[in-house]
Each structure stands twice: as C-alpha cells, then as structure tokens.
C-alpha cells in the first residue's frame, strides 16, 4: 500500500475499524506479507503506533523516513524462511524530513533542491537494499514504493486528491530514480496509470472512488509476477460497491435523467450540477421530490448560475480569496435580488451560522 491508508491524519473509529479488520483478514489469507508506506494524508505517528504489534501478523509499516534509511528496507521471506523479496518501502517524503532550507532560496531553487533531495534519498535507500541483496547472496527481486507526483502523471478533476506541494514543486522524474528497482509501486494519484508508458513504474490508484470526478472510472489493484527475471504486470478490477454519477444541465434534463434512474430502481449516489439559464429557487426541493421513495440519493447540489453571479468579478484583479464569507453571501443576495427589507434578518441568521461553524472547528482542534 503506497500511502494514504486514511484520508485524514485523525481518522475516526469506523475508519480505524475497517483498517484493522482488513489487516486481520489478509493475515488469515494466503498473503504472507503486507507492506504499508505512509502517504501525505497519513499521520506518521498514528500509523507507527501499532507497528510492533502488526509485525506479528507480517504487516510491515514504514510511517516516516529514517536518518540512514535502514528501516525503509525490508527483507521478506517465503513460507520456508527463504528470502524472496526486498522492498525499499519509501514513504511520503516531507520537505522538512529530507533537506534543510537555504537562505535566499528562490522558488526555482527550492523546486530544484527538493527534487534533488528526493532523488538522493532514493539513491541511499537503493544502496542499502542492494547491499542487503548482496548479503543474502541470492537473486532476490527488488521493488520500491513511492508516494509522490511523477512527471507525466495525471490527476482527475474532483477526485479527492490534495496537492503535495504548491504548483509543480515536488514533481519527480522517475527516470532519475535508481534503475535497480524491478518494479516501482507509486501512490498519491487516484487514477490507475503507468508513468511514461512503463508498466513497471505504476500508480495502482485508489481502490474506491474518492469523489464524483471518479464516477464511471474502473478501479483496480495491480498484480506483479516475477519469474526468472521476467516481469508480468496486470490489473485486477475492483467491484463497484456504490455507483456514483454526476448529472449536469438544465432542470428538464436533470429531472429526465433522475427519472430514468428511479425507474431503473438502481442504488446510486448523485451530484447534481445545475447550469441552466433560468433562475430556479427551489432546486433542492424539486430534486428531493424526484427521488422520494427510491434508492437514488442526492449527496451534492451545485447551482453554477448562482455561483457565477455571486462571485462575478468586480474588476479583473479580483479573486475569490479577496472576498470574506460575508461578502460572498451578500453577492448571493444580490444575485437573487433579495429585497432590502429581508436582508437584515438573513444576514443575522447567516452570521449565527458562520459563528456556530467556527465554534465547532475550534472545539474539534
């Protein structure tokens, strides 16, 4: 598992239950070893806490980088105790973990220095792995992991992925990583894909849809078979446990599509994006009525027309970050041509809602 076991550094009890239940089931199967490297979504300390206990189940957790890289090199043995695989389990490399910031560093310098530090770290870990293979004295395959953004990789729109760094900072050319890795298992991008067309440098992608941007996308896990120096890479499709769909258009086309889904009696989660020209003030009510007493569930509704009007730029230099939440709400009122007599009460109610949300955030922190 090349990173992002969880979607947050503070996973809830249900998420933890699923994680440990999965590991127990795998330990009872024909799978001899599980290797987990932390991703940018994961808390290194949280993942590392049960590390010693999980090792009894042959679950190997690498939550953070080490100074010399020895903890990132794993020797896995078969059922007879013979060495069968060496894994350079490199987790997500945080900038602060692998280099020191230099005074007067420009953005270009930082990008160049960070990429160099990542490559240097992989070189050091690869050297450790090759030394271990020489010590074992057998032709044991060597694979590596990585949680990074490889140059040439593509990220889907609204697929739940969060940037590792700002802009192109931290984008790595995997061709510069050590060529001793027979296979490089990559994490971070949620869509299954190879890097530069090389089947041995691959993102298996997230096994479940991470957002409506993933709707209709086939998810998979990757099977890599190594026999006598030959490598075969294939994908195993993951069943769709919960169908997703994004519906966009005017009200008539949206209701027509919902009607088809309701008539087909399918269990599906929807995102509805209204992009019609007409002002529709009761979109949510009409949608709820359309899916009533059916297996169709609407999780998100977007009104692109109102958003476009509310956030319309007053001048070319204005961006959303320039507006406060109150200003955005006032523009929503303007877009709906709400009379002045109603505004005072609506603004007061909005202020109370914002305060309540902020209080909840502070309590959660």
C-alpha positions as CSV (number, residue, x, y, z in Angstrom):
1,X,0.0,0.0,0.0
2,X,1.9,3.0,-1.3
3,X,0.5,5.6,1.0
4,X,-2.8,7.3,2.0
5,X,-4.2,4.5,4.2
6,X,-6.6,7.2,5.5
7,X,-7.9,10.4,4.1
8,X,-7.1,12.4,7.2
9,X,-4.4,12.4,9.9
10,X,-7.1,11.9,12.6
11,X,-9.2,9.0,11.2
12,X,-12.5,8.2,13.0
13,X,-13.2,5.0,14.9
14,X,-15.1,3.5,11.9
15,X,-12.2,4.1,9.6
16,X,-9.7,2.5,12.0
17,X,-12.0,-0.5,12.5
18,X,-12.1,-1.1,8.7
19,X,-8.3,-0.8,8.5
20,X,-7.5,-3.3,11.3
21,X,-10.2,-5.7,10.2
22,X,-8.7,-5.7,6.7
23,X,-5.3,-6.4,8.0
24,X,-6.6,-9.3,10.2
25,X,-8.4,-10.8,7.2
26,X,-5.3,-10.5,5.0
27,X,-3.1,-12.1,7.7
28,X,-5.5,-15.1,7.7
29,X,-5.4,-15.5,3.9
30,X,-2.7,-16.8,1.6
31,X,-0.9,-13.4,1.6
32,X,2.4,-13.8,3.5
33,X,3.3,-10.1,3.9
34,X,1.7,-6.7,3.8
35,X,3.8,-3.6,3.3
36,X,2.4,-0.2,4.2
37,X,4.2,3.1,3.5
38,X,2.7,6.3,4.7
39,X,1.2,9.0,2.4
40,X,0.7,12.7,2.7
41,X,-2.8,12.2,4.1
42,X,-1.5,9.9,6.9
43,X,-0.2,10.8,10.3
44,X,3.3,9.1,10.7
45,X,2.9,8.8,14.4
46,X,-0.6,7.3,14.2
47,X,0.5,4.7,11.6
48,X,3.6,3.8,13.5
49,X,2.0,3.4,17.0
50,X,0.8,-0.3,16.4
51,X,3.8,-1.1,14.3
52,X,5.4,-3.7,16.6
53,X,2.1,-5.4,17.2
54,X,1.3,-5.6,13.5
55,X,4.7,-7.0,12.7
56,X,3.5,-10.2,14.4
57,X,1.0,-10.5,11.5
58,X,3.7,-9.9,9.0
59,X,2.4,-6.4,8.4
60,X,5.3,-4.1,7.9
61,X,4.6,-0.4,8.4
62,X,7.0,2.3,7.3
63,X,5.5,5.6,8.6
64,X,8.3,8.0,8.2
65,X,11.9,8.4,6.8
66,X,14.8,7.5,9.0
67,X,18.2,9.1,9.0
68,X,20.1,6.3,7.4
69,X,17.1,4.6,5.6
70,X,17.6,1.2,7.2
71,X,14.0,1.0,8.4
72,X,12.8,1.5,4.9
73,X,14.5,-1.6,3.5
74,X,12.5,-4.8,4.2
75,X,13.6,-8.4,3.5
76,X,10.5,-10.6,3.1
77,X,10.8,-14.4,3.4
78,X,8.6,-17.2,2.0
79,X,6.9,-19.9,3.9
80,X,10.2,-21.9,4.2
81,X,12.1,-18.9,5.6
82,X,14.0,-18.2,2.3
83,X,14.5,-14.7,1.1
84,X,12.0,-14.0,-1.7
85,X,11.7,-10.2,-2.0
86,X,13.4,-7.0,-0.9
87,X,11.2,-3.9,-0.6
88,X,12.5,-0.3,-0.5
89,X,9.4,1.0,1.3
90,X,9.9,4.7,0.9
91,X,7.0,6.7,2.4
92,X,5.9,10.2,1.5
93,X,9.0,12.5,1.8
94,X,8.2,15.7,3.5
95,X,10.4,18.7,2.6
96,X,11.5,19.1,6.2
97,X,12.5,15.4,6.5
98,X,15.0,15.3,3.7
99,X,16.6,18.7,3.4
100,X,17.4,22.0,5.0
101,X,16.0,25.2,3.7
102,X,18.7,27.5,2.4
103,X,18.8,31.3,3.0
104,X,17.7,33.3,0.0
105,X,16.3,30.3,-1.8
106,X,14.1,31.2,-4.8
107,X,11.1,29.1,-5.9
108,X,13.1,27.7,-8.7
109,X,16.0,26.8,-6.3
110,X,13.5,25.2,-3.9
111,X,12.0,23.1,-6.7
112,X,15.4,22.0,-7.9
113,X,16.8,21.3,-4.4
114,X,13.7,19.4,-3.3
115,X,13.8,17.1,-6.3
116,X,17.5,16.5,-5.8
117,X,16.9,15.6,-2.1
118,X,14.2,13.1,-3.1
119,X,16.5,11.5,-5.7
120,X,19.3,11.4,-3.2
121,X,17.1,9.7,-0.6
122,X,16.1,7.1,-3.1
123,X,19.7,6.5,-4.1
124,X,20.7,6.0,-0.4
125,X,17.8,3.6,0.2
126,X,18.5,1.7,-3.0
127,X,22.2,1.3,-2.0
128,X,21.0,-0.2,1.3
129,X,18.7,-2.6,-0.5
130,X,21.4,-3.7,-2.9
131,X,23.8,-4.2,0.0
132,X,21.2,-6.4,1.7
133,X,20.7,-8.4,-1.5
134,X,24.4,-9.0,-1.8
135,X,24.5,-10.1,1.9
136,X,21.6,-12.5,1.2
137,X,23.6,-13.9,-1.7
138,X,20.6,-14.7,-3.8
139,X,19.0,-13.2,-6.9
140,X,16.1,-11.7,-4.9
141,X,13.9,-9.2,-6.8
142,X,14.0,-5.6,-5.5
143,X,11.0,-3.3,-5.7
144,X,10.4,0.2,-4.4
145,X,7.5,2.3,-3.3
146,X,6.9,6.0,-3.6
147,X,4.3,8.5,-2.6
148,X,4.9,11.4,-5.0
149,X,3.8,13.2,-8.1
150,X,5.7,11.7,-11.0
151,X,6.2,13.9,-14.0
152,X,3.8,12.7,-16.7
153,X,1.2,11.5,-14.2
154,X,-2.3,12.9,-14.4
155,X,-4.8,13.8,-11.7
156,X,-8.5,13.7,-12.2
157,X,-10.8,16.7,-11.5
158,X,-12.6,16.4,-8.2
159,X,-11.2,13.0,-7.3
160,X,-10.3,13.9,-3.7
161,X,-6.5,14.4,-4.3
162,X,-4.7,17.1,-2.3
163,X,-1.6,18.7,-3.7
164,X,1.7,17.6,-2.1
165,X,3.3,21.0,-2.7
166,X,2.3,24.2,-4.4
167,X,2.3,24.2,-8.2
168,X,4.9,21.9,-9.8
169,X,7.1,21.8,-6.7
170,X,8.0,18.3,-5.8
171,X,7.2,16.8,-9.2
172,X,9.7,14.0,-9.8
173,X,11.1,12.5,-12.9
174,X,11.1,8.8,-12.0
175,X,13.6,8.1,-14.7
176,X,16.2,9.7,-12.4
177,X,15.4,7.2,-9.6
178,X,17.7,4.2,-9.2
179,X,17.2,1.6,-12.0
180,X,17.8,-1.3,-9.6
181,X,14.1,-1.4,-8.9
182,X,12.4,-4.1,-10.9
183,X,9.1,-2.5,-10.1
184,X,8.1,0.9,-8.6
185,X,4.8,0.9,-6.8
186,X,3.6,4.5,-6.7
187,X,0.8,6.2,-4.6
188,X,-0.8,9.6,-4.4
189,X,-2.6,9.9,-7.8
190,X,-6.0,8.3,-7.5
191,X,-6.3,7.1,-11.1
192,X,-4.6,3.9,-12.2
193,X,-1.9,4.7,-14.7
194,X,1.6,4.0,-15.8
195,X,4.4,6.6,-15.8
196,X,5.8,7.4,-19.3
197,X,4.2,4.2,-20.6
198,X,6.5,2.0,-18.4
199,X,4.4,-0.9,-16.9
200,X,7.0,-1.3,-14.2
201,X,6.5,2.2,-12.9
202,X,2.9,2.4,-12.0
203,X,0.1,4.0,-9.9
204,X,-2.5,1.4,-9.0
205,X,-4.8,4.2,-8.0
206,X,-7.3,4.4,-5.2
207,X,-9.4,1.2,-4.9
208,X,-12.6,3.2,-4.3
209,X,-14.0,6.3,-5.9
210,X,-12.7,9.3,-3.9
211,X,-15.1,11.9,-5.4
212,X,-17.6,12.4,-8.2
213,X,-14.7,13.0,-10.5
214,X,-14.1,9.3,-10.3
215,X,-17.7,8.4,-11.4
216,X,-17.6,5.7,-14.1
217,X,-13.9,5.1,-13.7
218,X,-12.8,1.5,-13.3
219,X,-10.7,0.9,-10.1
220,X,-8.1,-1.8,-9.8
221,X,-5.3,-3.3,-7.9
222,X,-2.1,-4.3,-9.6
223,X,-0.7,-7.9,-9.8
224,X,3.1,-8.1,-10.5
225,X,4.5,-11.5,-11.1
226,X,8.3,-12.1,-11.2
227,X,9.7,-15.4,-12.5
228,X,13.3,-16.0,-13.5
229,X,13.9,-12.3,-14.3
230,X,10.6,-11.9,-16.2
231,X,8.0,-9.4,-15.0
232,X,4.4,-9.6,-15.8
233,X,2.1,-6.7,-14.7
234,X,-1.7,-7.0,-14.9
235,X,-4.7,-5.3,-13.3
236,X,-7.5,-6.8,-11.2
237,X,-10.7,-4.9,-11.4
238,X,-12.3,-3.8,-8.1
239,X,-16.1,-4.3,-8.0
240,X,-18.2,-1.2,-7.8
241,X,-19.8,-1.3,-4.4
242,X,-21.5,2.0,-4.7
243,X,-22.4,3.6,-8.0
244,X,-21.8,7.3,-8.5
245,X,-22.9,9.7,-11.2
246,X,-22.7,13.4,-11.9
247,X,-25.7,14.9,-13.7
248,X,-25.4,18.4,-15.2
249,X,-27.6,20.6,-17.4
250,X,-30.8,22.5,-17.1
251,X,-33.7,21.4,-14.9
252,X,-35.5,19.5,-17.5
253,X,-32.5,17.3,-18.5
254,X,-31.6,16.8,-14.9
255,X,-35.1,15.6,-13.9
256,X,-35.3,13.4,-17.0
257,X,-32.1,11.6,-16.1
258,X,-33.2,11.2,-12.5
259,X,-36.5,9.8,-13.7
260,X,-34.6,7.2,-15.7
261,X,-32.5,6.1,-12.7
262,X,-35.6,6.0,-10.4
263,X,-37.5,3.9,-13.0
264,X,-34.5,1.5,-13.2
265,X,-34.6,1.1,-9.4
266,X,-30.8,1.4,-9.1
267,X,-28.9,2.3,-5.9
268,X,-26.8,5.3,-6.8
269,X,-25.4,8.5,-5.3
270,X,-25.7,11.6,-7.3
271,X,-24.0,15.0,-7.7
272,X,-26.3,17.4,-9.5
273,X,-24.9,20.5,-11.2
274,X,-27.5,22.9,-12.4
275,X,-26.2,25.0,-15.3
276,X,-29.4,26.3,-16.9
277,X,-30.1,29.9,-17.7
278,X,-33.4,30.2,-15.7
279,X,-33.3,31.2,-12.0
280,X,-34.6,28.2,-10.0
281,X,-35.0,29.0,-6.3
282,X,-36.4,25.6,-5.2
283,X,-33.8,23.2,-6.9
284,X,-33.3,21.1,-3.8
285,X,-37.0,20.7,-3.1
286,X,-37.7,19.6,-6.7
287,X,-34.8,17.2,-6.6
288,X,-35.9,15.7,-3.3
289,X,-39.4,15.2,-4.7
290,X,-38.0,13.5,-7.8
291,X,-36.0,10.9,-5.8
292,X,-38.6,10.3,-3.0
293,X,-39.1,6.7,-2.0
294,X,-36.4,5.5,-4.4
295,X,-32.8,4.1,-4.0
296,X,-31.4,7.2,-5.6
297,X,-29.7,9.6,-3.2
298,X,-28.5,13.1,-4.0
299,X,-25.4,13.9,-2.0
300,X,-24.5,17.3,-3.5
301,X,-26.2,20.0,-5.4
302,X,-24.4,22.8,-7.2
303,X,-26.1,25.8,-8.8
304,X,-23.4,27.1,-11.2
305,X,-25.6,30.0,-12.3
306,X,-25.9,31.5,-8.8
307,X,-22.3,30.9,-8.0
308,X,-21.2,32.6,-11.2
309,X,-23.4,35.6,-10.4
310,X,-22.5,35.8,-6.8
311,X,-18.7,35.5,-7.4
312,X,-18.7,37.7,-10.5
313,X,-15.6,39.8,-10.5
314,X,-15.9,43.5,-9.9
315,X,-12.6,44.0,-11.7
316,X,-10.0,41.8,-13.4
317,X,-7.7,41.7,-10.4
318,X,-10.3,40.4,-8.0
319,X,-10.1,36.7,-7.0
320,X,-12.3,34.7,-4.6
321,X,-9.6,34.9,-1.8
322,X,-10.2,38.7,-1.8
323,X,-13.7,38.2,-0.5
324,X,-14.9,37.4,3.0
325,X,-17.6,34.9,3.6
326,X,-20.0,37.8,4.4
327,X,-19.2,39.5,1.0
328,X,-19.9,36.2,-0.8
329,X,-23.2,35.9,0.9
330,X,-24.1,39.5,0.1
331,X,-23.4,38.8,-3.5
332,X,-25.7,35.8,-3.3
333,X,-28.4,38.1,-2.1
334,X,-27.7,40.5,-4.9
335,X,-27.8,37.6,-7.4
336,X,-31.3,36.6,-6.1
337,X,-32.4,40.2,-6.0
338,X,-33.4,39.8,-2.3
339,X,-35.3,42.9,-1.1
340,X,-33.6,45.2,1.4
341,X,-36.4,44.5,3.9
342,X,-35.4,40.9,4.2
343,X,-31.6,41.3,4.1
344,X,-31.1,42.3,7.8
345,X,-32.8,39.1,9.1
346,X,-31.0,36.9,6.5
347,X,-27.6,38.5,7.3
348,X,-28.1,38.0,11.1
349,X,-29.1,34.3,10.5
350,X,-26.0,33.8,8.3
351,X,-23.8,35.4,10.9
352,X,-25.1,33.0,13.5
353,X,-24.5,30.0,11.2
354,X,-20.9,31.1,10.5
355,X,-20.2,31.6,14.2
356,X,-21.6,28.1,15.0
357,X,-19.4,26.5,12.4
358,X,-16.3,28.4,13.6
359,X,-17.0,27.3,17.2
360,X,-17.3,23.7,16.1
361,X,-14.0,23.9,14.3
362,X,-12.3,25.3,17.3
363,X,-13.7,22.6,19.5
364,X,-12.5,19.9,17.0
365,X,-9.0,21.3,17.1
